[in-house]
Amino acid sequence: MNTAVLHTTGTLRSRILASFSYLGVLCFVPLIINGEDEYVYFHAKQGLIIWMWGVLAAFSLVIPGLGKVFFSFSMLAVLLLSVVGLVSVMLDKAWKLPVVYPLASRI
């Protein structure tokens, strides 16, 4: 994983808000409260993509047969990417998550 070089205030508040990014629908909290901090905004965009992936996976359950398989794979990927994102925040890094970062950079 590549690491992005971002400017941050380095405060506990920034780290807490960045960690909200990877906790499901709470990804909207950093976007609304602290969008001007580049570090928080980076993590919030990645968290938003992960959350949207989870929501789309939930809609796949209506597809007979393959829907459950896709949902299971997607939820595992969402869980793993969220944990890696949280570890990134706890280490005060900005890891570009595979599959997620290219989509988040377009936001």
Residue frames as qw, qx, qy, qz and C-alpha x, y, z in Angstrom:
[[0.000, 0.888, 0.459, 0.000, 0.00, 0.00, 0.00],
 [0.372, 0.448, -0.029, 0.813, 1.20, 3.44, -0.82],
 [0.307, -0.625, -0.468, 0.545, 1.22, 6.17, 1.77],
 [0.198, 0.813, 0.266, 0.479, -0.03, 9.64, 0.99],
 [0.382, -0.103, -0.310, 0.865, 1.72, 12.69, 2.42],
 [0.160, -0.767, -0.491, -0.380, -0.95, 14.91, 3.91],
 [0.081, 0.346, -0.345, 0.869, -1.01, 18.03, 6.02],
 [0.554, -0.583, -0.577, -0.139, -2.78, 17.61, 9.32],
 [0.273, -0.786, 0.231, -0.503, -2.98, 19.38, 12.62],
 [0.490, 0.214, -0.794, 0.290, -2.05, 16.08, 14.31],
 [0.380, -0.316, 0.443, -0.748, -4.52, 16.55, 17.11],
 [0.216, 0.085, 0.943, -0.238, -6.48, 13.87, 18.88],
 [0.513, 0.505, 0.319, -0.616, -9.64, 15.36, 17.41],
 [0.464, 0.548, -0.499, -0.484, -8.35, 14.76, 13.88],
 [0.112, 0.220, -0.969, -0.028, -7.50, 11.16, 14.65],
 [0.341, 0.268, 0.778, -0.454, -10.90, 10.49, 16.24],
 [0.552, 0.574, 0.072, -0.601, -12.74, 12.06, 13.30],
 [0.366, 0.486, -0.711, -0.353, -10.58, 10.11, 10.84],
 [0.078, -0.062, 0.985, -0.141, -11.37, 6.89, 12.69],
 [0.516, 0.394, 0.476, -0.593, -15.11, 7.60, 12.35],
 [0.429, 0.505, -0.446, -0.602, -14.58, 7.36, 8.59],
 [0.345, 0.204, -0.900, -0.170, -14.26, 3.59, 8.77],
 [0.158, 0.143, 0.848, -0.486, -17.24, 2.95, 11.05],
 [0.209, 0.531, 0.814, 0.111, -20.06, 2.60, 8.54],
 [0.097, 0.831, 0.435, 0.334, -22.51, 5.45, 8.21],
 [0.427, -0.810, -0.076, 0.396, -20.41, 7.52, 10.62],
 [0.583, 0.082, 0.321, 0.741, -18.22, 8.37, 7.62],
 [0.103, 0.781, 0.368, 0.493, -20.47, 11.39, 7.11],
 [0.478, -0.827, -0.181, 0.233, -19.49, 12.92, 10.47],
 [0.526, -0.401, 0.221, 0.717, -15.93, 13.88, 9.43],
 [0.310, 0.402, 0.517, 0.689, -17.16, 15.13, 6.08],
 [0.160, -0.847, -0.403, -0.307, -19.62, 17.48, 7.76],
 [0.536, -0.809, -0.099, 0.221, -17.64, 18.54, 10.83],
 [0.388, -0.715, 0.380, 0.441, -14.06, 18.80, 9.62],
 [0.795, 0.524, 0.274, 0.136, -13.80, 18.80, 5.84],
 [0.240, 0.939, -0.237, 0.069, -10.99, 21.34, 5.75],
 [0.481, -0.595, 0.640, 0.069, -8.40, 19.04, 7.38],
 [0.536, 0.493, -0.589, -0.351, -6.71, 17.21, 4.50],
 [0.051, 0.224, -0.957, 0.179, -5.93, 14.14, 6.64],
 [0.425, 0.240, 0.690, -0.535, -9.50, 13.75, 7.87],
 [0.608, 0.522, -0.068, -0.594, -10.93, 14.41, 4.41],
 [0.332, 0.422, -0.813, -0.226, -8.68, 11.72, 2.87],
 [0.052, 0.004, 0.967, -0.249, -9.91, 9.09, 5.32],
 [0.471, 0.372, 0.453, -0.659, -13.53, 10.26, 5.08],
 [0.572, 0.475, -0.367, -0.559, -13.55, 9.82, 1.30],
 [0.294, 0.239, -0.923, -0.067, -12.13, 6.30, 1.58],
 [0.192, 0.142, 0.834, -0.497, -14.63, 5.47, 4.33],
 [0.549, 0.407, 0.123, -0.720, -17.47, 6.75, 2.17],
 [0.532, 0.372, -0.649, -0.397, -16.47, 4.43, -0.68],
 [0.134, 0.080, -0.966, 0.204, -16.28, 1.46, 1.71],
 [0.350, 0.266, 0.608, -0.661, -19.71, 2.30, 3.15],
 [0.596, 0.423, -0.172, -0.661, -21.22, 2.63, -0.33],
 [0.375, 0.273, -0.867, -0.180, -19.76, -0.77, -1.24],
 [0.067, 0.084, 0.903, -0.416, -21.50, -2.27, 1.80],
 [0.481, 0.383, 0.316, -0.723, -24.83, -0.68, 0.89],
 [0.570, 0.415, -0.479, -0.522, -24.62, -1.93, -2.68],
 [0.210, 0.165, -0.962, 0.053, -23.76, -5.39, -1.38],
 [0.305, 0.206, 0.722, -0.586, -26.89, -5.36, 0.77],
 [0.598, 0.442, -0.018, -0.668, -28.98, -4.64, -2.33],
 [0.376, 0.364, -0.796, -0.305, -27.40, -7.65, -4.05],
 [0.261, -0.032, 0.898, -0.352, -29.23, -9.95, -1.64],
 [0.652, 0.387, 0.275, -0.591, -32.36, -9.69, -3.78],
 [0.533, 0.486, -0.601, -0.344, -30.56, -11.50, -6.62],
 [0.947, -0.189, 0.163, -0.204, -31.29, -15.21, -6.27],
 [0.951, 0.140, -0.038, 0.274, -28.28, -17.50, -5.94],
 [0.624, 0.323, -0.136, 0.698, -25.29, -15.27, -6.63],
 [0.188, -0.817, -0.021, -0.544, -26.56, -12.43, -4.45],
 [0.774, -0.631, 0.049, -0.032, -25.65, -14.21, -1.21],
 [0.850, 0.016, 0.056, 0.523, -22.20, -15.11, -2.50],
 [0.324, 0.610, 0.033, 0.722, -21.52, -11.54, -3.62],
 [0.433, -0.810, -0.018, -0.395, -22.85, -10.20, -0.32],
 [0.872, -0.450, 0.024, 0.193, -20.61, -12.53, 1.71],
 [0.714, 0.208, 0.061, 0.666, -17.51, -11.64, -0.31],
 [0.106, 0.719, 0.078, 0.683, -18.30, -7.93, -0.16],
 [0.575, -0.783, -0.028, -0.235, -18.93, -7.87, 3.58],
 [0.868, -0.274, 0.038, 0.413, -15.62, -9.64, 4.19],
 [0.523, 0.394, 0.100, 0.749, -13.85, -7.10, 1.98],
 [0.185, -0.812, -0.101, -0.545, -15.62, -4.20, 3.71],
 [0.757, -0.652, -0.026, 0.032, -14.63, -5.54, 7.11],
 [0.812, -0.085, 0.080, 0.572, -11.00, -6.05, 6.13],
 [0.344, 0.548, 0.127, 0.752, -10.68, -2.66, 4.45],
 [0.379, -0.835, -0.103, -0.385, -12.29, -0.94, 7.44],
 [0.815, -0.526, 0.017, 0.243, -9.85, -2.62, 9.84],
 [0.682, 0.148, 0.119, 0.706, -6.88, -1.67, 7.66],
 [0.069, 0.733, 0.157, 0.658, -8.19, 1.90, 7.50],
 [0.584, -0.793, -0.061, -0.159, -8.56, 2.05, 11.29],
 [0.832, -0.280, 0.061, 0.475, -5.03, 0.71, 11.73],
 [0.475, 0.467, 0.152, 0.730, -3.81, 3.38, 9.33],
 [0.214, -0.831, -0.090, -0.505, -5.46, 6.08, 11.44],
 [0.764, -0.642, -0.014, 0.067, -4.12, 4.64, 14.71],
 [0.769, -0.110, 0.147, 0.613, -0.59, 4.68, 13.25],
 [0.019, 0.828, 0.022, -0.560, -1.18, 8.27, 12.06],
 [0.287, -0.148, 0.696, 0.641, -0.66, 7.25, 8.42],
 [0.581, 0.499, 0.072, -0.639, -2.66, 7.75, 5.23],
 [0.380, -0.101, 0.868, 0.303, -2.57, 4.43, 3.41],
 [0.504, 0.292, -0.335, -0.740, -4.07, 4.35, -0.06],
 [0.647, 0.018, 0.721, -0.247, -6.34, 1.33, 0.14],
 [0.071, -0.078, 0.813, 0.573, -6.41, -0.84, -2.98],
 [0.003, -0.502, -0.802, -0.322, -9.61, -0.62, -5.04],
 [0.176, -0.814, -0.488, 0.261, -10.93, 2.09, -2.69],
 [0.294, -0.576, 0.078, 0.759, -8.40, 4.90, -3.23],
 [0.181, 0.078, 0.581, 0.789, -8.80, 5.18, -7.02],
 [0.125, -0.664, -0.666, -0.315, -12.55, 5.67, -6.54],
 [0.359, -0.775, -0.342, 0.392, -12.13, 8.00, -3.55],
 [0.364, -0.309, 0.202, 0.855, -9.67, 10.21, -5.41],
 [0.076, 0.375, 0.603, 0.700, -12.42, 11.01, -7.93],
 [0.237, -0.783, -0.570, 0.080, -14.69, 12.52, -5.27]]
